[in-house]
Amino acid sequence: MPDAIGLAEIISMPREAALPQPGEQVRGEVLGHGDHNCQVRIKLEEREEGM
């Protein structure tokens, strides 16, 4: 579904990390997704300097 709108659910992130700001790029691992609603489960990686 190329025009689908998905929801990224942050299920885990480093304890000291702040929530990402709108437009900020993040890195993570996709743990699963639901085809029926185009939702994606992501575990965030620690941010590197300059990200």
GIQUICOR-V421203 format. One record per helix or strand of 3 or more residues. SS is the DSSP state (hx for helix, st for strand). FROM is the first residue (numbers start at 1). LEN is the number of residues. If there is no record, write none. Layout:
BEGIN
ss=SS from=FROM len=LEN
ss=SS from=FROM len=LEN
END
This chain:
BEGIN
ss=st from=7 len=6
ss=st from=28 len=7
ss=st from=39 len=6
END
